[in-house]
Amino acid sequence: MMRRPLGQPPMALNGPRYNEFIQSPKVRVIDGEGENLGVMFTREAMEQAREVGLDLVEVSPNADPPVAKFLDIGKFKYEAQKKANLARKSSRTQEIKEIKMRPNIDDHDYDTKMKKINEFIGEGDKVKVTLRFRGRELSHTQLGMNLLIRVQGDVAEIAKVEQHPRFEGRQMLMVIAPK
């Protein structure tokens, strides 16, 4: 049988402290309707909470004295978990999608790439536009710069340029993010 150290609560607590797990001798008590009952001893407050049929839950442990409220601990934990699940579901990580082009791209191909860029930005993702130069195209870098400026102009109302066009080896890169 494993022994627990002195001064430790009998079980691992996840969430706020309640009832006998509250370690402070005095707490500021708020009743079930939200009225401030003042500062009282923790034992007294627990007895009053039991009379009403609720638990004494520490809602602000860092205050001086800690603030405790009359709540149903099961309902309180359930609603906190529901709120956390909703926050996790609604949050979305922003991905970086990549679109690759060549400096002498045809109009129809350009339009197809622009549709994809608009779709990615509409979904809330960043888009990295990569322009790859091969062979003699490297001597006409101005064509690539003009193309990236054209892309920038076409998405100006829905996106902003996060990273302006720059050269990296045989590629020219630009990053666009939703507004």
Residue frames as a rotation matrix with the C-alpha (Angstrom) as fourth column:
MET 1
0.575 0.818 0.000 0.00
0.818 -0.575 0.000 0.00
0.000 0.000 -1.000 0.00
MET 2
-0.355 -0.711 0.607 1.34
0.702 -0.631 -0.330 3.40
0.618 0.309 0.723 -1.01
ARG 3
0.097 0.338 -0.936 1.26
0.894 -0.443 -0.067 6.20
-0.438 -0.830 -0.345 1.56
ARG 4
0.476 0.103 0.873 0.56
0.586 -0.778 -0.228 9.79
0.656 0.620 -0.431 0.65
PRO 5
-0.652 -0.758 0.002 2.72
0.535 -0.462 -0.707 12.60
0.537 -0.460 0.707 2.07
LEU 6
-0.203 0.550 -0.810 1.31
0.878 -0.264 -0.400 14.64
-0.434 -0.792 -0.429 4.92
GLY 7
-0.343 0.139 -0.929 -0.59
-0.046 -0.990 -0.131 17.76
-0.938 -0.003 0.346 3.93
GLN 8
-0.964 0.011 -0.264 -1.58
-0.264 0.021 0.964 16.36
0.016 1.000 -0.018 0.53
PRO 9
-0.026 0.999 0.032 -5.23
-0.972 -0.017 -0.235 15.98
-0.234 -0.037 0.972 -0.45
PRO 10
-0.044 0.014 0.999 -6.38
-0.289 0.957 -0.026 12.33
-0.956 -0.289 -0.039 -0.57
MET 11
0.348 0.149 0.926 -6.87
0.742 0.560 -0.369 12.38
-0.574 0.815 0.084 -4.37
ALA 12
-0.780 -0.606 0.158 -5.40
0.556 -0.554 0.619 14.16
-0.287 0.571 0.769 -7.34
LEU 13
0.134 0.847 -0.515 -7.54
0.388 -0.523 -0.759 17.22
-0.912 -0.098 -0.398 -8.01
ASN 14
-0.736 -0.263 0.624 -8.26
0.677 -0.302 0.671 18.35
0.012 0.916 0.400 -11.51
GLY 15
0.094 0.755 0.649 -9.98
0.495 -0.601 0.627 21.71
0.864 0.263 -0.430 -11.60
PRO 16
-0.104 -0.110 0.988 -10.74
-0.547 -0.823 -0.150 24.08
0.830 -0.557 0.026 -8.73
ARG 17
-0.929 -0.205 -0.309 -10.51
0.152 0.549 -0.822 23.08
0.339 -0.810 -0.479 -5.07
TYR 18
-0.061 0.959 0.276 -13.79
-0.476 -0.271 0.836 22.46
0.877 -0.080 0.474 -3.30
ASN 19
0.823 0.559 -0.101 -15.18
-0.127 0.355 0.926 21.59
0.553 -0.750 0.363 0.15
GLU 20
0.896 -0.445 0.001 -12.50
0.103 0.209 0.973 19.93
-0.433 -0.871 0.233 2.35
PHE 21
0.312 -0.820 0.480 -9.78
0.950 0.253 -0.185 20.41
0.030 0.514 0.857 -0.31
ILE 22
0.631 -0.083 0.771 -9.78
0.065 -0.985 -0.160 24.19
0.773 0.151 -0.616 0.26
GLN 23
0.023 -0.774 -0.632 -6.58
0.833 0.364 -0.416 24.84
0.552 -0.517 0.654 2.23
SER 24
-0.611 -0.243 0.753 -7.16
-0.034 -0.943 -0.332 28.43
0.791 -0.228 0.568 3.32
PRO 25
-0.797 0.307 -0.520 -8.56
0.597 0.272 -0.755 28.93
-0.091 -0.912 -0.400 6.88
LYS 26
-0.136 0.758 -0.638 -10.72
0.147 -0.622 -0.769 31.89
-0.980 -0.199 -0.027 5.80
VAL 27
-0.698 -0.015 0.715 -12.50
0.714 0.049 0.698 32.60
-0.045 0.999 -0.024 2.51
ARG 28
-0.705 0.569 -0.424 -14.65
-0.530 -0.820 -0.219 35.37
-0.472 0.070 0.879 1.05
VAL 29
-0.680 0.505 0.532 -17.99
0.494 0.851 -0.178 33.69
-0.543 0.142 -0.828 0.38
ILE 30
-0.676 0.567 -0.470 -20.46
-0.734 -0.573 0.364 34.34
-0.063 0.591 0.804 -2.43
ASP 31
-0.303 0.633 0.713 -23.79
-0.235 0.675 -0.699 32.49
-0.924 -0.379 -0.056 -2.25
GLY 32
-0.404 0.186 0.895 -25.69
0.703 0.690 0.174 30.73
-0.585 0.699 -0.410 -5.05
GLU 33
0.661 0.720 0.212 -27.47
0.707 -0.502 -0.498 33.95
-0.252 0.479 -0.841 -6.14
GLY 34
0.113 -0.727 0.677 -24.19
0.731 -0.401 -0.552 35.88
0.673 0.557 0.486 -6.39
GLU 35
0.805 0.194 0.560 -24.50
-0.189 -0.811 0.553 37.88
0.562 -0.552 -0.617 -3.13
ASN 36
-0.265 -0.964 -0.016 -21.38
-0.112 0.047 -0.993 38.54
0.958 -0.261 -0.121 -1.10
LEU 37
0.742 0.529 -0.412 -21.69
0.287 0.304 0.908 37.00
0.606 -0.792 0.074 2.37
GLY 38
0.689 -0.551 0.471 -18.33
-0.708 -0.652 0.271 38.38
0.158 -0.520 -0.839 3.53
VAL 39
-0.273 -0.880 -0.389 -15.21
-0.561 0.474 -0.679 36.74
0.782 0.033 -0.623 4.93
MET 40
0.618 0.453 0.642 -15.76
-0.786 0.368 0.497 33.67
-0.012 -0.812 0.584 7.11
PHE 41
-0.312 -0.717 0.623 -14.02
-0.674 0.629 0.387 30.54
-0.669 -0.300 -0.680 8.27
THR 42
-0.651 -0.025 -0.758 -13.89
-0.685 0.451 0.573 27.76
0.327 0.892 -0.311 5.67
ARG 43
-0.936 0.307 -0.171 -15.62
0.350 0.868 -0.353 25.23
0.040 -0.391 -0.920 7.98
GLU 44
-0.425 0.799 -0.425 -18.50
0.043 -0.451 -0.892 27.66
-0.904 -0.398 0.157 8.58
ALA 45
-0.280 0.262 -0.924 -18.86
-0.882 -0.451 0.140 28.32
-0.380 0.853 0.357 4.86
MET 46
-0.866 -0.063 -0.496 -18.87
-0.305 0.852 0.425 24.57
0.396 0.520 -0.757 4.06
GLU 47
-0.774 0.623 -0.108 -21.65
0.477 0.464 -0.746 24.00
-0.415 -0.630 -0.657 6.60
GLN 48
-0.195 0.714 -0.673 -23.74
-0.348 -0.692 -0.633 26.80
-0.917 0.110 0.383 5.08
ALA 49
-0.495 -0.047 -0.868 -23.17
-0.868 0.061 0.492 25.38
0.029 0.997 -0.071 1.58
ARG 50
-0.966 0.122 -0.228 -24.29
0.118 0.992 0.032 21.90
0.230 0.004 -0.973 2.71
GLU 51
-0.546 0.808 -0.221 -27.44
0.224 -0.113 -0.968 23.38
-0.807 -0.578 -0.120 4.25
VAL 52
0.006 0.507 -0.862 -28.34
-0.748 -0.569 -0.340 24.82
-0.663 0.647 0.376 0.84
GLY 53
0.668 0.226 0.709 -27.40
0.127 0.904 -0.408 21.53
-0.733 0.363 0.575 -0.85
LEU 54
0.908 -0.418 -0.040 -24.37
-0.160 -0.257 -0.953 22.87
0.388 0.871 -0.300 -2.76
ASP 55
0.408 -0.865 -0.291 -20.57
0.909 0.414 0.045 22.63
0.081 -0.283 0.956 -2.60
LEU 56
0.766 -0.326 -0.554 -18.13
-0.089 -0.907 0.412 25.36
-0.636 -0.266 -0.724 -1.56
VAL 57
0.573 -0.529 0.626 -15.92
0.820 0.371 -0.436 25.92
-0.001 0.763 0.646 -4.65
GLU 58
0.057 -0.669 -0.741 -12.78
0.334 -0.686 0.646 28.07
-0.941 -0.284 0.184 -4.67
VAL 59
0.766 0.322 0.556 -13.22
0.617 -0.126 -0.777 30.31
-0.180 0.938 -0.295 -7.74
SER 60
0.660 -0.607 0.442 -10.36
-0.179 -0.699 -0.692 32.76
0.729 0.378 -0.570 -7.17
PRO 61
0.732 -0.358 -0.579 -7.57
0.657 0.594 0.463 31.07
0.178 -0.720 0.671 -5.18
ASN 62
-0.258 -0.943 0.211 -5.02
0.846 -0.326 -0.421 33.89
0.466 0.070 0.882 -5.68
ALA 63
0.241 0.401 0.884 -7.14
-0.077 -0.900 0.429 36.59
0.967 -0.171 -0.186 -4.02
ASP 64
-0.770 -0.504 -0.391 -6.52
0.372 0.143 -0.917 37.57
0.518 -0.852 0.077 -0.41
PRO 65
-0.387 -0.120 0.914 -8.54
-0.393 0.919 -0.045 35.94
-0.834 -0.377 -0.402 1.14
PRO 66
-0.995 0.009 0.098 -9.48
0.089 0.499 0.862 33.40
-0.041 0.867 -0.497 -1.58
VAL 67
-0.378 0.915 -0.140 -12.97
-0.909 -0.395 -0.131 33.75
-0.175 0.078 0.982 -3.05
ALA 68
-0.973 0.160 0.164 -15.27
0.169 0.985 0.042 30.73
-0.155 0.068 -0.986 -2.72
LYS 69
-0.519 0.826 -0.221 -18.75
-0.839 -0.443 0.316 30.30
0.164 0.349 0.923 -4.14
PHE 70
-0.258 0.548 0.795 -21.72
-0.301 0.737 -0.605 28.03
-0.918 -0.396 -0.025 -3.44
LEU 71
-0.127 0.173 -0.977 -21.95
-0.990 0.037 0.135 25.85
0.059 0.984 0.166 -6.58
ASP 72
0.832 0.257 0.491 -22.77
-0.238 0.966 -0.102 22.32
-0.501 -0.032 0.865 -7.67
ILE 73
-0.069 -0.994 -0.085 -19.24
-0.548 -0.033 0.836 21.03
-0.834 0.104 -0.542 -8.38
GLY 74
-0.290 0.006 0.957 -20.40
0.550 0.819 0.161 18.39
-0.783 0.574 -0.241 -10.90
LYS 75
0.701 0.630 0.334 -22.34
0.656 -0.386 -0.649 20.95
-0.280 0.674 -0.684 -12.94
PHE 76
0.709 -0.500 -0.498 -19.46
-0.397 -0.866 0.305 23.45
-0.583 -0.018 -0.812 -12.67
LYS 77
-0.336 -0.888 0.316 -16.89
-0.228 0.402 0.887 20.94
-0.914 0.226 -0.338 -14.02
TYR 78
-0.026 0.426 0.905 -19.26
0.797 0.556 -0.238 19.80
-0.604 0.714 -0.353 -16.79
GLU 79
0.905 0.425 -0.022 -19.85
0.338 -0.750 -0.569 23.36
-0.258 0.507 -0.822 -18.02
ALA 80
0.376 -0.855 -0.356 -16.13
-0.570 -0.517 0.639 24.18
-0.731 -0.038 -0.682 -17.84
GLN 81
-0.446 -0.524 0.726 -15.35
0.192 0.736 0.649 21.10
-0.874 0.429 -0.228 -19.93
LYS 82
0.378 0.677 0.632 -18.08
0.827 0.060 -0.559 22.02
-0.416 0.734 -0.537 -22.45
LYS 83
0.899 -0.072 -0.433 -16.62
-0.152 -0.977 -0.153 25.53
-0.412 0.203 -0.888 -22.75
ALA 84
-0.072 -0.997 0.009 -13.09
-0.483 0.042 0.875 24.12
-0.873 0.059 -0.485 -23.28
ASN 85
-0.292 0.028 0.956 -14.35
0.611 0.775 0.164 21.71
-0.736 0.632 -0.243 -25.97
LEU 86
0.747 0.631 0.211 -16.15
0.589 -0.478 -0.652 24.52
-0.310 0.611 -0.728 -27.78
ALA 87
0.640 -0.591 -0.491 -13.03
-0.501 -0.806 0.316 26.70
-0.583 0.044 -0.812 -27.68
ARG 88
-0.368 -0.820 0.438 -10.89
-0.169 0.522 0.836 23.86
-0.914 0.234 -0.330 -29.04
LYS 89
0.006 0.467 0.884 -13.41
0.809 0.517 -0.279 23.12
-0.587 0.717 -0.375 -31.79
SER 90
0.898 0.440 -0.013 -13.70
0.359 -0.749 -0.557 26.74
-0.255 0.496 -0.830 -32.91
SER 91
0.339 -0.845 -0.413 -9.95
-0.528 -0.535 0.660 27.40
-0.779 -0.006 -0.627 -32.91
ARG 92
0.944 -0.046 0.328 -8.19
0.293 0.579 -0.761 26.60
-0.155 0.814 0.560 -36.17
THR 93
0.066 -0.980 -0.190 -4.51
0.316 -0.160 0.935 26.47
-0.946 -0.121 0.299 -36.97
GLN 94
0.742 0.123 -0.659 -3.40
-0.489 -0.573 -0.657 28.51
-0.459 0.810 -0.365 -39.93
GLU 95
0.387 -0.594 0.705 -1.57
0.581 0.751 0.314 26.48
-0.716 0.288 0.636 -42.54
ILE 96
-0.071 -0.455 -0.887 0.80
-0.605 -0.688 0.402 27.67
-0.793 0.565 -0.226 -45.25
LYS 97
0.639 0.310 0.704 -0.25
0.388 0.660 -0.643 26.42
-0.664 0.684 0.302 -48.68
GLU 98
-0.373 -0.848 -0.376 2.17
-0.074 -0.377 0.923 26.66
-0.925 0.373 0.078 -51.60
ILE 99
0.846 0.513 0.147 1.41
0.153 0.032 -0.988 27.62
-0.511 0.858 -0.051 -55.18
LYS 100
-0.233 -0.967 0.106 4.21
0.322 0.026 0.946 27.08
-0.917 0.255 0.306 -57.72
MET 101
0.880 0.458 -0.126 4.43
0.063 -0.375 -0.925 29.06
-0.471 0.806 -0.359 -60.96
ARG 102
-0.108 -0.872 0.477 6.85
0.933 0.076 0.351 29.75
-0.342 0.483 0.806 -63.77
PRO 103
-0.500 -0.132 -0.856 7.66
0.123 -0.989 0.081 33.26
-0.857 -0.065 0.511 -65.03
ASN 104
-0.849 0.191 -0.493 6.20
-0.529 -0.315 0.788 32.63
-0.005 0.930 0.368 -68.52
ILE 105
-0.691 0.657 0.300 2.86
0.369 0.678 -0.635 31.24
-0.621 -0.328 -0.711 -67.32
ASP 106
-0.774 0.491 0.399 -0.09
0.363 -0.172 0.916 31.32
0.519 0.854 -0.046 -69.72
ASP 107
-0.627 0.565 0.536 -3.25
-0.651 -0.758 0.039 33.32
0.428 -0.324 0.843 -68.91
HIS 108
0.386 0.840 -0.381 -5.51
-0.455 0.533 0.714 30.30
0.803 -0.102 0.588 -68.39
ASP 109
0.046 -0.468 -0.882 -2.97
0.638 0.693 -0.335 28.61
0.769 -0.548 0.331 -66.11
TYR 110
-0.891 -0.356 0.282 -2.57
0.074 -0.727 -0.683 31.88
0.448 -0.588 0.674 -64.20
ASP 111
-0.199 0.906 0.373 -6.37
-0.776 -0.378 0.505 32.12
0.599 -0.189 0.778 -63.73
THR 112
0.490 0.337 -0.804 -6.47
0.078 0.902 0.425 28.53
0.868 -0.271 0.416 -62.41
LYS 113
-0.420 -0.733 -0.536 -3.67
0.692 0.124 -0.711 29.29
0.587 -0.669 0.455 -59.92
MET 114
-0.829 0.140 0.542 -5.46
-0.328 -0.906 -0.267 32.49
0.453 -0.399 0.797 -58.84
LYS 115
0.271 0.956 -0.111 -8.68
-0.508 0.240 0.827 30.52
0.818 -0.167 0.551 -58.16
LYS 116
0.305 -0.244 -0.920 -6.70
0.599 0.800 -0.014 28.19
0.740 -0.548 0.391 -55.91
ILE 117
-0.782 -0.622 0.036 -5.04
0.399 -0.544 -0.739 31.14
0.479 -0.563 0.673 -54.12
ASN 118
-0.460 0.693 0.555 -8.46
-0.658 -0.686 0.310 32.76
0.595 -0.223 0.772 -53.52
GLU 119
0.494 0.640 -0.589 -9.81
-0.123 0.721 0.682 29.44
0.861 -0.264 0.435 -52.22
PHE 120
-0.112 -0.641 -0.759 -6.91
0.771 0.426 -0.473 29.00
0.627 -0.638 0.446 -49.77
ILE 121
-0.919 -0.229 0.320 -7.20
0.028 -0.850 -0.526 32.57
0.392 -0.475 0.788 -48.51
GLY 122
-0.097 0.975 0.199 -10.97
-0.627 -0.215 0.749 32.14
0.773 -0.052 0.632 -48.18
GLU 123
0.533 0.226 -0.815 -10.34
0.319 0.838 0.441 29.16
0.783 -0.496 0.375 -45.88
GLY 124
0.956 -0.148 0.254 -8.07
-0.293 -0.551 0.782 31.36
0.024 -0.821 -0.570 -43.73
ASP 125
0.590 -0.792 0.155 -4.73
0.687 0.593 0.420 29.87
-0.425 -0.142 0.894 -44.80
LYS 126
0.262 -0.628 -0.733 -1.55
-0.459 -0.749 0.478 31.69
-0.849 0.211 -0.485 -45.77
VAL 127
0.932 0.014 0.362 -0.29
0.302 0.522 -0.798 31.19
-0.200 0.853 0.482 -49.32
LYS 128
0.038 -0.969 -0.243 3.36
-0.120 -0.246 0.962 30.97
-0.992 -0.008 -0.126 -50.33
VAL 129
0.966 0.242 -0.094 3.72
-0.100 0.011 -0.995 31.82
-0.240 0.970 0.035 -54.02
THR 130
0.068 -0.972 0.227 6.90
0.053 0.230 0.972 30.28
-0.996 -0.054 0.068 -55.45
LEU 131
0.886 0.086 -0.456 8.20
-0.426 -0.241 -0.872 31.32
-0.185 0.967 -0.177 -58.85
ARG 132
0.376 -0.759 0.532 10.77
0.247 0.635 0.732 28.89
-0.893 -0.144 0.426 -60.19
PHE 133
0.576 -0.299 -0.761 13.32
-0.764 -0.528 -0.370 29.98
-0.291 0.795 -0.533 -62.82
ARG 134
0.516 -0.441 0.735 15.04
0.365 0.889 0.277 27.49
-0.775 0.126 0.619 -65.13
GLY 135
0.069 -0.599 0.798 17.91
0.983 0.180 0.049 28.00
-0.173 0.781 0.601 -67.51
ARG 136
-0.669 -0.395 0.630 17.82
0.606 -0.781 0.154 31.31
0.431 0.484 0.761 -69.41
GLU 137
0.414 0.891 0.184 14.74
0.528 -0.400 0.749 32.47
0.741 -0.213 -0.636 -67.49
LEU 138
0.338 -0.356 -0.871 17.15
0.907 -0.125 0.403 33.43
-0.252 -0.926 0.281 -64.72
SER 139
-0.752 -0.652 0.098 18.41
0.650 -0.708 0.275 36.35
-0.110 0.271 0.956 -66.80
HIS 140
-0.525 0.654 0.545 14.82
0.008 -0.636 0.772 37.75
0.851 0.409 0.328 -67.00
THR 141
-0.716 0.201 -0.669 14.02
0.696 0.286 -0.659 38.11
0.059 -0.937 -0.344 -63.31
GLN 142
-0.898 0.399 -0.187 11.99
-0.359 -0.909 -0.213 41.25
-0.255 -0.124 0.959 -64.01
LEU 143
-0.421 0.767 -0.485 9.30
-0.421 0.308 0.853 39.06
0.803 0.563 0.193 -65.68
GLY 144
-0.334 0.231 -0.914 8.98
0.675 0.735 -0.061 37.13
0.658 -0.637 -0.401 -62.42
MET 145
-0.875 -0.018 -0.484 8.80
0.389 -0.622 -0.679 40.30
-0.289 -0.783 0.551 -60.36
ASN 146
-0.757 0.631 -0.168 6.04
-0.627 -0.629 0.460 41.65
0.185 0.454 0.872 -62.65
LEU 147
-0.283 0.654 -0.702 4.10
0.011 0.734 0.679 38.39
0.959 0.184 -0.215 -62.25
LEU 148
-0.480 0.065 -0.875 4.29
0.845 0.303 -0.442 38.52
0.237 -0.951 -0.200 -58.44
ILE 149
-0.938 0.181 -0.295 3.20
-0.076 -0.939 -0.334 42.18
-0.338 -0.291 0.895 -58.49
ARG 150
-0.547 0.769 -0.330 0.24
-0.552 -0.035 0.833 41.11
0.629 0.638 0.443 -60.67
VAL 151
-0.261 0.401 -0.878 -0.66
0.559 0.804 0.201 38.39
0.787 -0.438 -0.434 -58.13
GLN 152
-0.775 -0.127 -0.619 -0.36
0.608 -0.412 -0.678 40.94
-0.169 -0.902 0.397 -55.34
GLY 153
-0.876 0.454 -0.165 -2.73
-0.480 -0.856 0.192 43.31
-0.054 0.247 0.967 -57.15
ASP 154
-0.403 0.748 -0.527 -5.28
-0.291 0.442 0.849 40.57
0.868 0.495 0.039 -57.89
VAL 155
-0.014 0.390 -0.921 -5.61
0.740 0.623 0.253 39.54
0.672 -0.678 -0.297 -54.23
ALA 156
-0.794 -0.446 0.412 -5.28
0.127 -0.785 -0.606 43.04
0.594 -0.430 0.680 -52.72
GLU 157
-0.183 0.797 0.576 -8.90
-0.709 -0.513 0.483 43.26
0.681 -0.320 0.659 -51.49
ILE 158
0.805 0.550 -0.221 -8.93
-0.272 0.674 0.687 39.90
0.527 -0.493 0.692 -49.67
ALA 159
0.681 -0.630 -0.374 -5.29
0.732 0.598 0.325 39.48
0.019 -0.495 0.868 -48.60
LYS 160
0.853 -0.520 -0.051 -2.19
-0.508 -0.848 0.150 41.36
-0.122 -0.102 -0.987 -47.57
VAL 161
0.475 -0.779 -0.410 1.42
-0.019 0.456 -0.890 40.63
0.880 0.431 0.202 -48.45
GLU 162
0.990 -0.139 0.005 3.15
0.011 0.115 0.993 39.25
-0.139 -0.983 0.116 -45.38
GLN 163
0.088 -0.993 0.078 6.51
0.270 0.100 0.958 38.70
-0.959 -0.064 0.277 -47.04
HIS 164
0.591 0.133 -0.796 7.39
-0.585 -0.609 -0.536 40.77
-0.556 0.782 -0.282 -50.08
PRO 165
0.982 -0.177 -0.059 8.95
0.078 0.676 -0.733 39.07
0.170 0.716 0.677 -53.15
ARG 166
0.379 -0.918 0.116 12.55
-0.806 -0.266 0.529 38.02
-0.455 -0.294 -0.841 -52.58
PHE 167
0.418 -0.344 -0.841 15.08
-0.637 0.549 -0.541 35.82
0.647 0.762 0.010 -54.32
GLU 168
0.342 -0.401 0.850 16.29
-0.661 0.540 0.521 32.51
-0.667 -0.740 -0.081 -52.89
GLY 169
-0.418 -0.587 0.693 18.61
0.135 0.715 0.686 30.73
-0.898 0.381 -0.220 -55.28
ARG 170
-0.981 0.103 0.165 16.66
0.166 -0.001 0.986 29.98
0.102 0.995 -0.017 -58.48
GLN 171
-0.165 0.979 -0.117 13.30
0.928 0.194 0.319 30.84
0.335 -0.056 -0.941 -56.87
MET 172
-0.796 0.103 0.596 11.40
-0.227 -0.964 -0.137 34.00
0.560 -0.245 0.791 -56.08
LEU 173
-0.512 0.573 -0.640 9.11
0.801 0.588 -0.115 33.77
0.311 -0.571 -0.760 -53.03
MET 174
-0.680 0.398 0.616 6.21
-0.472 -0.880 0.048 35.80
0.561 -0.258 0.786 -51.68
VAL 175
-0.766 0.465 -0.443 3.86
0.637 0.642 -0.426 35.03
0.086 -0.609 -0.789 -48.74
ILE 176
-0.546 0.705 0.454 0.26
-0.371 -0.688 0.623 36.25
0.751 0.172 0.637 -48.72
ALA 177
-0.899 0.287 -0.332 -2.00
0.433 0.465 -0.772 36.17
-0.067 -0.838 -0.542 -45.63
PRO 178
-0.025 0.964 0.264 -5.75
0.839 -0.123 0.530 36.78
0.543 0.234 -0.806 -45.27
LYS 179
-0.502 -0.096 0.860 -6.77
-0.157 -0.967 -0.200 40.26
0.851 -0.235 0.470 -44.08
